[in-house]
Amino acid sequence: MATRISRTPLELRPVERDLLNQTGGAHVEWCGRGATALYWAFRVARRLRSDLDAPEVVLPSICCATPANAALLAGCRPRFADVNARTGMPDVDQLLHRVTGNVCALVFVHLYGQTAALDDLARHCRERGVLLIEDAAQALGANLPGGAAVGSAGDCGVYSFNPTKILECGGGALLLRNAEHSDVLDEVVHAAPLEEPEADALASLGVSYRNLHHALVALLRGGADAREISPAFMRLQPHYDPLYLRPMHSPWRLADAWRSLPSILDRRRAKASLYAELLAGGPWGTLDGWRESGVCWRYTLLSASPQRIQTLSERVRRDGFHVSNLYWPVSHFFNPSDACPNAERFARSVLNLWVDESVDEDYVRRCAMSLKERARESESVESSP
Ligand SMILES: *Cc1c(COP(=O)(O)O)cnc(C)c1O
């Protein structure tokens, strides 16, 4: 078989070689988005489990919505695992809790650059005929706890090189570790080759999706019932289908960016260390999994006073700094019957700070000062009679 339609472009051969060596992989398929890579992975999972009439996939409840959208597009019903309140990532038992006989794939998302030991999970998935997908979109270059590279524990690895990720040059990739799966992928890609979308229409559709998501997160945060929001959201999803499947552009940009990955990760860690030092003792906890994984995507605070987080982030924004708290349990949109109580608490307390190339150490110092002052202000307001 193996009549590959998408051969690796010459300039991407070094990147391919690195990814395959680091993960013990068999094949890399290039595309325009992490979403496309996820879609392909789900299609492969469906082919491998053609015995299932109503295939399901298990996703973490704390994540962006993209993996769930890719699952829908691939004809799989998303199910959601609750998360560990200290990391925002699901533990093995929380994931397995959602593995019914209909599940063909399970996605582990290395959230905000953190990683987790996946050997036990991989064994369970193998035993149950479930494809294990590692989503490394936020953790490019990270190590798993034992020191192996992210992407080396699952059957598949998903990569994104699009804006807001570690490299922002554009593109995505699906890594397969099993050569037999790459024959299945070949069929999937042959059956539906990627087409060049119309750029302007796509851009406005992307804005529409983002605005819809932000608007609904605000309603849910304010206490709206997810069982009312979800059907409305789900009815609109087919409008957004054109967003997810894209071919790769300008592979030379990724080839260039790849060489600067080590220094980009160094600078991110330096900024995260500085935040850790400057923000110690504030009314928040911090996620420090980046120290072990080597990758900090955003520097994450978990507020001790979630009820004040909106006001706090608004004030810090007014001081001129990026803070985001847009993560909301994805289950509320796609499948509210999968209760995820830890994810709700986690989502209400997250504040993400920037450590990317758009900010320098001086920015980090000023941002930390703003956070500490604004937090003090809101506490003294609260404690005054
Ligand atoms: C951004 C992201 C994706 C999707 O990547 P795109 O290239 O934007 O399609 C998938 N999973 C996670 C965890 C992400 O953060």
The ligand as an ORCA input file, in Angstrom:
! r2SCAN-3c Opt
* xyz 0 1
  C      -4.387     25.420     19.946
  C      -4.678     24.047     20.359
  C      -5.130     23.101     19.443
  C      -5.423     23.413     18.013
  O      -4.330     23.910     17.296
  P      -4.648     24.773     15.969
  O      -3.351     24.788     15.246
  O      -5.070     26.112     16.460
  O      -5.719     24.072     15.255
  C      -5.358     21.829     19.890
  N      -5.173     21.495     21.175
  C      -4.745     22.372     22.085
  C      -4.536     21.928     23.498
  C      -4.490     23.686     21.723
  O      -4.076     24.567     22.638
*
